[in-house]
Amino acid sequence: MYAHLSTYGIAVGSVLLAKLLLSVRRTRRGRRTAWRPGPPFTIAAVITVYNEAPEMLRRCLVSLLQQTRQPQMVTVVDDASRDMSAAAVVRDLHRVFTAAGIELRFIRFPVNRGKRHGLAAGFTQAPDADLYLCVDSDTVLDEHAVDEAVRPFSKRRVNAVTGLVLAHNRARNLLTRLIDMRYVNAFLGERVAYGRLGSVLCACGSLALYRGWVVRKYLDDFLNQTFLGRPATFGDDRRLTFYCLLEGLSVIQPTALAWTDVPERLGHYTRQQIRWGKSFIRESLLMLGTWRILRVCWWLSLLELIMWATFTAALIAALVAAAVHPAGPAILAGYLAYACAMAWLRSLHYLRAAARVPLADRVMTFAAAPLYALLNLGLLLPLRLWSLATLRDNAWGTRHKGAEITTGTPAALIPHPTTHDEHDTVPIRTVTHQT
């Protein structure tokens, strides 16, 4: 058993080292000169809302308004939230959007239909858009984010682009700091490495752009996808990336920055990870059954599944060894020490590239990287097994009782909109037909 764990450790270390080398090389070149300025695309942004705190939606919309390259249209889709606060925010900002030459639309569903239908409703508002920009309602974009994210589309085969997403509420507590570090590792490590191969497997829903014709081609499948006999609800960003990879390439533009609110409590984090775990397993299996074996993305999907399975098996083996093997405690201690070392290796990007985080803060968070490894071992293992056992359960799991994060935003990030009169309103459209 010890030999098996050693083999696992060598394999995992080799994969992490390969990703690190690929990502470092890509990051050095991944500056604003790496891609030509994007062509004059028409861009339609879609923001879905469900029981979101209104101040979050406001700051998201204001960040779109402040872009150096603005979308031509922004559609906010309210998926039957408990109140009309989203409509009030849209009304409040309608005049400033109109003055900026951006068409701001609002749709409200009479009943909750899920994020996929919300996105589809937004897509159909702009049937001729060259690019669809998907932004989560709790996300704030850097002023150059859209301009930077559009650049890779100068290459015709690029169909999906994601940016670098960081934690907006990073300083809230230890959990949010660890998640912020994990985001940096995932984007500047894994996604940049895969982006070098044109095969980013998931364009993060916080900031993602998709080719319009690809989205429209697969929109019906997107809305009617089923898995194990039940409708697929979550995993919309993975599925849209899947379509883009079917038709070409998916990359990351690290200079396109966005900040999103991450879970501040373990309960919220747990529900999020269960949802993400299910979509990862489902879409990875579907990718392996759909793509040609010669595609790089096929092999990357296989690698991710193997890594997921072997990580789970190795930890179970270490726990069993600790219980029954004479040298069990030493084996478990060695496994934990190795996991902590890998956590530091994986987190090297955070030391050098965490956007707008003071160096001392970065060093302190980096030093705590083993805590995330222990969280991964102690919490995410049972969650992975639970996700696998409950794949047919398609419940979303968050925001059914209201916004889970209600953190405010520094006033400097959200200028107060110009006072409007009673005529400055946006019509509220209630969608009652099937998308």
C-alpha positions in Angstrom: 0.0 0.0 0.0 2.9 2.4 0.8 4.4 1.7 -2.6 1.0 2.6 -4.2 0.8 5.9 -2.3 4.4 6.7 -3.4 3.6 6.1 -7.0 0.5 8.3 -6.6 2.6 11.0 -5.1 5.1 10.9 -7.9 2.4 11.0 -10.5 0.5 13.9 -8.9 3.7 15.9 -8.4 4.7 15.4 -12.1 1.3 16.6 -13.2 1.4 19.7 -11.0 5.0 20.5 -12.1 3.9 20.2 -15.8 1.0 22.6 -15.2 3.3 25.0 -13.4 5.8 25.1 -16.2 3.1 25.6 -18.8 1.4 28.3 -16.9 4.6 30.2 -16.1 5.6 30.3 -19.7 2.1 31.4 -20.7 1.8 34.1 -18.1 5.1 35.7 -19.1 3.6 36.1 -22.6 0.1 36.7 -21.5 0.3 40.5 -21.5 -1.7 42.9 -23.5 0.5 42.6 -26.5 -0.1 38.8 -26.7 -3.3 39.3 -28.8 -4.2 41.9 -31.4 -6.9 44.4 -30.4 -10.3 42.7 -30.9 -12.3 43.3 -34.0 -15.4 45.6 -33.8 -17.7 42.9 -32.5 -21.2 43.5 -31.3 -21.3 42.3 -27.6 -24.5 41.5 -25.7 -24.1 41.0 -21.9 -26.4 38.8 -19.9 -26.7 38.9 -16.1 -29.1 36.4 -14.3 -30.4 37.3 -10.9 -32.1 35.2 -8.2 -32.6 36.5 -4.7 -29.4 38.6 -5.1 -28.6 41.5 -2.8 -29.4 44.7 -4.8 -26.2 46.4 -4.0 -24.3 43.5 -5.7 -26.3 43.8 -8.9 -25.8 47.6 -8.8 -22.0 47.4 -8.6 -22.0 44.7 -11.3 -23.9 47.0 -13.7 -21.8 50.0 -12.9 -18.7 48.1 -13.7 -20.1 47.3 -17.1 -21.0 50.9 -17.6 -17.4 51.9 -16.8 -15.8 49.6 -19.4 -13.3 51.0 -21.9 -15.0 48.7 -24.4 -18.7 48.7 -23.6 -21.3 46.1 -24.7 -24.0 47.3 -27.0 -26.7 45.6 -24.9 -27.1 44.5 -21.3 -30.0 42.2 -20.3 -30.8 41.5 -16.7 -32.9 38.4 -16.2 -34.7 38.0 -12.8 -35.5 34.3 -12.2 -38.6 35.0 -10.0 -36.8 36.5 -7.0 -38.8 37.0 -3.9 -38.9 40.8 -4.4 -38.6 43.4 -7.1 -35.3 44.9 -5.9 -33.5 43.9 -9.2 -36.1 45.8 -11.2 -35.6 48.8 -9.0 -31.8 48.7 -9.6 -32.3 48.5 -13.4 -34.8 51.4 -13.3 -32.4 53.5 -11.3 -29.5 53.0 -13.8 -31.5 53.0 -17.0 -30.9 56.6 -17.9 -27.1 56.5 -17.4 -26.9 53.4 -19.6 -29.0 55.1 -22.3 -26.7 58.2 -22.1 -23.7 55.9 -22.6 -25.3 54.3 -25.7 -26.0 51.0 -24.0 -29.4 49.4 -24.3 -30.4 48.1 -20.9 -33.2 45.5 -20.7 -34.9 43.7 -17.9 -36.8 40.4 -17.9 -38.6 38.9 -15.0 -39.8 35.3 -15.0 -43.2 34.7 -13.2 -41.8 31.4 -11.8 -38.3 30.1 -11.1 -37.0 28.3 -14.2 -33.3 28.0 -13.6 -30.2 29.9 -14.7 -30.0 28.2 -18.1 -33.4 29.6 -19.1 -32.3 32.9 -17.8 -29.2 33.0 -19.9 -31.2 31.8 -22.9 -33.7 34.6 -22.5 -30.8 37.0 -22.5 -29.2 35.5 -25.6 -32.4 35.7 -27.6 -32.6 39.4 -26.9 -29.6 39.9 -29.2 -30.1 37.2 -31.9 -27.3 38.7 -34.1 -24.6 39.4 -31.5 -21.1 38.4 -32.4 -20.2 37.7 -28.7 -22.2 36.9 -25.6 -20.7 38.2 -22.4 -21.9 36.3 -19.3 -21.3 38.0 -15.9 -22.5 36.8 -12.6 -24.5 39.4 -10.7 -22.2 39.3 -7.7 -19.1 40.2 -9.9 -17.3 43.4 -10.5 -15.3 43.9 -13.6 -12.0 45.8 -14.0 -12.6 48.7 -16.4 -10.4 47.0 -19.1 -11.9 43.5 -18.6 -14.1 43.4 -21.7 -11.5 45.0 -23.9 -8.9 42.5 -22.8 -11.2 39.5 -23.0 -12.3 40.3 -26.5 -8.7 40.2 -27.9 -8.3 36.4 -28.2 -11.3 36.4 -30.6 -9.1 37.9 -33.2 -8.1 34.3 -33.8 -11.0 32.7 -35.6 -10.9 29.3 -33.9 -11.2 30.8 -30.4 -14.9 30.4 -29.4 -14.7 31.0 -25.6 -12.6 33.2 -23.4 -12.6 33.5 -19.6 -10.7 36.0 -17.5 -8.9 36.0 -14.1 -11.5 35.9 -11.4 -10.5 36.8 -7.8 -12.4 37.1 -4.5 -14.0 40.5 -4.0 -14.6 39.8 -0.3 -11.1 38.3 0.2 -10.4 40.1 3.4 -13.7 39.0 5.1 -12.2 36.0 7.0 -9.8 33.1 6.7 -12.0 31.1 4.5 -12.4 33.8 1.9 -8.6 34.4 1.9 -8.0 30.7 1.2 -10.7 30.6 -1.5 -9.0 33.7 -3.1 -5.7 31.9 -3.2 -7.4 28.8 -4.7 -8.9 31.0 -7.4 -5.5 32.4 -8.3 -4.1 28.9 -8.4 -6.9 27.6 -10.6 -6.9 30.4 -13.1 -3.2 31.2 -13.3 -2.1 27.6 -12.9 -4.6 25.2 -14.4 -6.5 27.4 -16.8 -3.5 29.2 -18.2 -1.7 25.8 -18.7 -4.8 24.4 -20.5 -5.2 27.7 -22.4 -1.8 27.2 -23.9 -3.3 24.1 -25.5 -6.5 25.9 -26.5 -8.5 23.7 -24.2 -9.7 25.5 -21.1 -12.4 23.1 -19.9 -14.6 25.6 -18.1 -14.9 29.3 -18.9 -15.9 30.6 -15.5 -19.4 32.0 -15.3 -18.2 35.1 -13.4 -16.6 36.4 -16.6 -17.0 34.5 -19.9 -17.4 35.4 -23.5 -18.8 33.0 -26.1 -19.0 33.2 -29.9 -22.6 34.1 -30.7 -23.1 31.6 -33.5 -21.9 28.7 -31.4 -24.3 29.6 -28.6 -27.2 29.9 -31.0 -26.3 26.6 -32.8 -26.5 24.6 -29.5 -29.1 26.7 -27.6 -31.8 24.0 -27.9 -29.5 21.3 -26.6 -28.4 23.7 -23.8 -32.0 24.2 -22.6 -33.0 20.5 -23.0 -29.9 18.7 -21.8 -30.7 15.7 -19.5 -28.5 13.4 -17.5 -29.6 10.1 -16.0 -33.1 11.0 -17.1 -33.3 14.3 -15.4 -32.9 17.9 -16.7 -29.4 19.4 -16.2 -29.7 22.6 -14.3 -26.3 23.7 -12.9 -23.0 23.5 -14.8 -24.1 26.1 -17.5 -20.6 27.5 -17.9 -19.1 24.1 -18.4 -21.7 23.2 -20.9 -21.3 26.3 -22.9 -17.5 25.8 -22.9 -18.2 22.2 -24.1 -20.0 23.5 -27.2 -17.2 26.0 -27.9 -14.6 23.3 -27.7 -16.7 21.1 -30.1 -16.3 23.9 -32.7 -12.8 25.2 -31.8 -10.7 26.5 -28.9 -11.3 27.9 -25.4 -8.6 30.1 -23.8 -8.0 32.4 -20.8 -7.0 36.0 -20.9 -5.3 36.7 -17.5 -5.3 40.5 -18.1 -9.2 40.5 -18.0 -9.8 40.9 -14.3 -13.0 40.3 -12.3 -13.8 40.2 -8.6 -16.6 38.0 -7.3 -18.0 37.4 -3.9 -17.1 34.0 -2.6 -18.7 32.0 0.2 -18.0 33.4 3.7 -19.5 30.4 5.6 -18.8 26.7 5.4 -22.4 26.0 4.8 -22.5 28.1 1.6 -19.1 26.8 0.5 -20.3 23.2 1.0 -23.4 23.6 -1.1 -21.4 25.4 -3.8 -18.8 22.6 -3.9 -21.4 19.9 -4.2 -22.9 21.7 -7.2 -19.6 22.2 -8.8 -18.6 18.6 -8.1 -21.7 17.2 -9.8 -21.3 19.4 -12.9 -17.6 18.4 -13.1 -18.4 14.7 -13.0 -21.3 15.0 -15.4 -19.7 17.2 -18.0 -16.4 15.3 -17.9 -18.1 12.0 -18.6 -20.1 13.6 -21.4 -17.0 15.1 -22.9 -15.2 11.7 -23.0 -18.2 10.2 -24.8 -18.5 13.0 -27.4 -15.1 14.3 -28.4 -12.7 12.5 -30.6 -9.8 10.8 -28.8 -7.3 12.8 -30.8 -8.5 16.1 -29.3 -6.4 17.6 -26.5 -9.5 18.5 -24.5 -10.4 14.7 -24.5 -7.1 13.8 -22.8 -7.3 16.7 -20.4 -10.8 15.6 -19.3 -9.6 12.1 -18.8 -6.6 13.4 -16.8 -8.9 15.4 -14.6 -11.2 12.4 -13.9 -8.2 10.2 -13.2 -6.7 12.8 -10.8 -10.1 13.1 -9.1 -10.5 9.4 -8.7 -6.9 8.7 -7.6 -6.9 11.5 -5.1 -10.1 10.1 -3.5 -8.7 6.5 -3.5 -5.3 7.6 -2.1 -6.8 9.4 0.8 -9.1 6.5 1.6 -6.1 4.2 1.4 -4.1 6.4 3.8 -7.0 6.5 6.3 -7.4 2.7 6.1 -3.6 2.2 6.5 -3.6 4.5 9.6 -6.3 2.3 11.1 -5.0 -1.2 10.4 -1.3 -1.1 9.3 1.4 -1.1 12.0 3.1 1.8 10.3 -0.3 3.4 9.5 0.2 6.6 11.5 3.5 7.3 9.8 1.9 6.6 6.4 -0.9 9.0 7.1 1.5 11.7 8.5 3.6 11.3 5.3 0.5 11.7 3.1 -0.5 14.8 5.0 3.0 16.3 4.8 3.0 15.6 1.0 -0.4 17.2 0.6 0.9 20.3 2.4 4.0 20.5 0.3 1.9 20.2 -2.9 -0.4 23.0 -1.6 2.6 25.4 -1.4 3.8 24.3 -4.8 0.4 24.9 -6.3 0.1 28.3 -4.6 3.4 29.8 -6.0 1.3 31.9 -8.4 -0.4 33.7 -5.5 3.0 35.0 -4.3 3.8 36.7 -7.5 0.6 37.4 -9.3 -2.3 38.1 -6.9 -3.8 41.3 -8.3 -3.8 44.3 -6.0 -3.1 42.3 -2.8 -0.3 43.7 -0.6 2.9 41.6 -0.6 2.7 41.0 3.2 -0.9 39.8 2.9 0.1 37.5 0.0 2.9 36.0 2.1 0.7 35.4 5.1 -2.0 33.8 2.9 0.6 31.7 1.1 1.9 30.4 4.4 -1.6 29.2 5.2 -1.9 27.2 2.0 -1.7 23.9 4.0 -4.9 24.8 5.7 -6.7 24.7 2.4 -5.1 21.3 1.8 -6.5 20.1 5.1 -9.8 21.6 4.2 -9.7 19.8 0.9 -8.9 16.5 2.6 -11.3 16.8 5.5 -14.3 18.4 3.7 -14.0 18.0 0.0 -13.4 14.3 0.0 -16.8 13.4 1.5 -18.4 16.1 -0.7 -16.9 14.5 -3.8 -18.4 11.1 -2.7 -21.7 12.8 -2.0 -21.7 14.5 -5.3 -21.1 11.2 -7.1 -23.8 9.5 -5.1 -26.4 12.2 -5.7 -25.7 13.0 -9.4 -29.4 12.7 -10.3 -30.3 15.4 -7.7 -30.4 18.6 -9.8 -31.3 21.0 -7.0 -29.3 24.2 -7.2 -28.7 24.4 -3.4 -28.1 28.1 -2.9 -30.1 31.4 -2.6 -33.5 29.7 -2.1 -33.8 31.6 1.1 -32.3 34.9 -0.1 -28.8 36.2 -0.7 -26.1 34.3 1.1 -23.6 37.2 0.9 -24.7 40.7 1.7 -21.3 42.4 1.9 -21.3 46.0 1.0 -18.9 47.6 -1.5 -16.5 50.5 -1.0 -18.1 53.7 -2.2 -15.3 54.3 -4.6 -16.3 51.3 -6.7 -19.9 52.4 -7.0 -20.6 56.0 -8.0 -24.1 57.0 -7.0 -26.2 57.3 -10.2 -27.5 60.6 -11.3 -30.8 61.4 -9.7 -33.6 60.6 -12.1 -37.1 61.8 -12.5 -40.3 59.8 -12.8 -40.0 59.4 -16.6 -36.6 57.7 -16.4 -37.8 54.1 -16.2 -37.2 50.9 -18.0 -40.2 48.7 -18.9 -40.3 45.5 -16.9 -40.9 42.5 -19.2 -42.4 39.4 -17.7 -41.7 36.3 -19.7 -44.5 33.8 -19.7 -43.6 31.8 -22.8 -41.1 29.0 -23.2 -37.6 30.2 -24.2 
